[in-house]
Amino acid sequence: MRFEIVGAITNLEVIAVGSGIRNLAYLRKRYGRGRWRKMKGIAKVKLLDGTIHTAEIHWYEAHGVGKRDFKIKPPLLD
């Protein structure tokens, strides 16, 4: 991970569920079965250079598995 999430993730929104996720086969193979959801939200992130920005974060999550594969979507908001 090239960044660290600092604080809570706000403005949570579900982007896709189940078969609507393009990477569903990858997620099941790597992390196991579950009710996978693609999510997005806003959070403060600390980059490798030490700067802190507000950014839109995307990730996948499933009950019993947790949150996986975080990504920052450009541009940074801050």
Secondary structure, DSSP 8 states (H G I E B T S, - for coil): --EEEEEEEEEEEEEEEGGG-TTHHHHHHHH-SS--EEEEEEEEEEETTS-EEEEEEEEEEETTTEEEEEEEESS---
